Amino acid sequence: MGKKIFVSYKYADNQVESLTSGKNSTVRDYIDKFEEIVDSSHDIFKGESDGEDLSNLSDDRIWEKLKDRIYDSSVTIVFISPGMKETGKKDRDQWIPWEVSYSLKETSRKNKKGDSVTSHSNAMLAVVLPDKNGSYAYYLEQKSCCDGGCTTHYTDKLFTIIKKNKFNRIKNASKRTCDSDNTVWTGICSYIEAVKWSIFITDYQKYVDFAVERQGNIDEYDICKEV
């Protein structure tokens, strides 16, 4: 059965690896590439497209602009890119935090029959795009501090609402201590799990299904829903 997927991303961020030799790419080019391989039974709803300034908009007005696309979706994919956070702008003045917030909130509205219908929190997934050098280390860096190996997530690169939904599993969480005495989370530990673009694009459905599984166990996570 097809899913309705909302994609949240920084439209004009060009600090990403080029998808075409000799031509600069933006995050939107990656969204287009994703759409090319998505099963036709899925519906894709896209977020920011025109760089509209949010600083003078009320919460209600922002919701009016987003509600139809997000309300009708069941999965939200956030594309993480090097320039997704605009320097000098507050989170609430940028699209992605609001899109994540409304994706996680349970919202009621009237259907065509006039009955009140409440949406559930979306399944969530983060896809990390490569930087201009083809590296993911700006956010995901492989470490060799212990035999098992581990990956550092530079969560300070994220918007606060995404950061708070990382490493937020409060039930059945698994951790270990590595050789450098740092705590390492193991297994599924975040409601918004992250996957590299190069891995995601080879089998996107698997990672969407994993996100839906986490949604089914959402009570095991301490969910942050506010910008």
C-alpha positions in Angstrom: 0.0 0.0 0.0 1.4 3.4 -1.0 2.4 6.0 1.6 2.0 9.7 1.7 5.4 11.2 2.2 6.2 14.8 3.2 9.8 15.9 2.4 11.3 18.7 4.5 14.5 20.3 3.1 16.4 23.5 2.5 15.5 24.3 -1.1 18.4 26.5 -2.2 21.3 24.9 -0.2 24.1 24.4 -2.7 26.7 23.1 -0.3 26.1 19.5 -1.5 27.9 17.2 -3.8 27.1 17.7 -7.5 24.8 15.1 -9.0 25.9 16.1 -12.5 29.5 16.6 -13.6 30.4 20.2 -14.2 27.2 21.5 -12.7 26.4 22.7 -9.2 23.5 20.9 -7.4 21.1 22.1 -4.7 19.2 20.0 -2.2 16.1 20.3 -4.5 18.1 18.3 -7.1 18.3 15.5 -4.6 14.6 15.7 -4.0 14.0 15.4 -7.7 16.3 12.3 -7.8 14.4 10.7 -5.0 11.1 11.3 -6.8 12.4 9.6 -9.9 12.8 6.3 -8.0 9.8 6.4 -5.7 7.1 3.9 -6.3 4.2 5.5 -8.2 1.8 4.4 -5.5 3.4 6.9 -3.0 2.4 10.5 -2.9 5.1 13.1 -2.3 4.4 16.4 -0.7 7.3 18.9 -0.7 8.1 21.6 1.8 10.0 24.9 1.2 10.2 26.0 -2.4 10.5 29.7 -2.6 12.6 30.9 0.4 9.6 32.8 1.8 10.5 34.8 4.9 8.7 33.5 8.0 9.8 36.2 10.5 6.6 38.2 10.1 4.2 35.3 10.0 2.1 34.1 13.0 2.0 30.5 14.0 -1.5 30.2 12.7 -0.5 31.6 9.3 2.5 29.2 9.0 0.1 26.3 9.8 -2.3 27.4 7.1 0.5 27.2 4.6 1.6 23.7 5.7 -1.5 21.9 7.0 -2.8 20.3 3.9 0.4 18.7 2.8 1.5 17.6 6.3 -2.0 16.6 7.6 -2.4 14.2 4.6 1.0 12.6 5.0 2.0 9.7 7.3 5.8 9.8 6.8 8.1 12.8 7.0 11.7 12.7 5.6 14.0 15.5 6.6 17.0 16.0 4.3 20.0 17.1 6.3 22.4 19.3 4.4 25.5 21.4 5.3 23.7 24.7 4.8 20.2 23.9 5.9 20.4 26.3 8.9 20.6 29.9 7.9 23.2 31.8 9.9 21.7 34.6 12.1 18.1 33.3 11.8 16.2 31.8 14.7 14.8 28.3 14.3 11.2 29.7 14.3 12.0 31.9 11.3 13.0 28.9 9.1 10.7 26.3 7.5 12.2 23.0 8.5 11.6 23.3 12.3 7.9 24.1 11.7 7.6 21.3 9.2 9.0 18.8 11.7 6.9 20.2 14.5 3.6 19.9 12.6 4.6 16.4 11.4 4.9 15.3 15.0 1.8 17.0 16.4 -1.6 15.3 16.5 -4.0 17.7 14.7 -7.8 17.6 14.5 -9.8 18.9 11.6 -13.2 18.3 10.0 -13.6 15.9 7.1 -16.1 16.3 4.2 -18.8 14.9 6.4 -18.2 17.4 9.2 -16.7 14.8 11.5 -13.6 15.6 13.5 -10.6 13.5 12.5 -7.2 13.6 14.3 -4.0 12.9 12.6 -1.3 10.8 14.3 2.4 11.8 14.7 4.2 11.0 11.4 6.9 8.4 11.1 10.1 10.3 10.8 13.5 9.8 9.0 16.5 11.9 8.4 18.5 11.5 5.2 22.0 13.0 5.4 23.3 14.5 2.1 27.0 14.6 1.1 28.8 17.9 1.2 30.6 19.3 -1.9 33.5 16.9 -1.3 31.3 13.9 -1.1 31.8 13.6 2.6 29.2 13.0 5.3 31.6 13.8 8.2 30.1 17.3 8.8 27.3 15.4 10.5 28.2 11.6 10.6 31.8 10.8 11.4 33.1 7.2 11.8 35.3 6.7 14.8 37.8 4.0 15.7 38.1 4.6 19.4 37.0 1.1 20.3 37.0 -2.4 18.7 33.3 -2.2 17.9 33.6 1.2 16.2 31.1 4.0 16.5 29.7 7.0 14.7 29.6 10.5 16.1 26.5 12.5 15.2 27.2 16.2 15.3 23.7 17.2 16.5 24.7 20.8 17.1 24.4 21.1 13.3 20.7 20.4 13.5 17.7 22.5 14.4 16.8 22.1 18.0 13.6 20.2 17.4 15.5 17.6 15.4 18.3 17.4 17.9 15.8 16.7 20.7 14.4 13.8 18.8 17.8 12.2 18.4 18.9 9.8 21.1 15.6 10.2 22.8 14.6 6.5 23.4 13.5 6.2 27.0 12.3 2.5 27.0 14.3 -0.5 25.9 17.3 1.7 25.1 20.7 0.0 24.7 24.1 1.7 25.5 27.7 0.7 26.1 30.9 2.4 27.1 33.7 2.5 24.5 37.4 2.4 25.2 37.6 6.2 25.6 34.9 6.1 28.3 32.3 7.7 26.1 28.8 6.4 26.1 27.7 4.8 22.9 24.1 4.2 22.0 23.5 0.9 20.2 20.6 -0.3 18.1 17.6 1.9 17.5 18.0 4.9 19.8 16.3 7.9 18.0 12.8 8.6 16.8 14.4 10.5 13.9 17.1 8.0 12.8 19.6 9.2 10.3 20.9 7.4 7.1 23.4 8.4 4.5 21.9 9.4 1.1 24.1 6.8 -0.7 22.6 4.0 1.4 19.1 5.4 1.5 18.7 5.8 -2.3 19.6 2.2 -2.9 16.6 0.9 -0.9 14.5 3.8 0.4 11.5 1.6 1.1 13.4 -0.3 3.8 14.2 2.9 5.7 10.7 4.2 5.3 9.4 0.9 6.7 11.8 1.2 9.7 10.5 4.7 10.4 6.9 3.3 10.4 8.0 0.6 12.8 9.4 3.3 15.2 6.1 5.2 14.8 4.3 2.0 16.1 6.5 2.2 19.2 6.4 6.0 19.6 5.6 5.6 23.4 9.2 4.4 23.8 10.5 7.8 22.8 10.5 11.2 24.5 9.1 13.2 21.6 9.7 17.0 21.3 7.0 18.6 19.2 7.6 22.3 19.7 9.9 24.7 17.7 
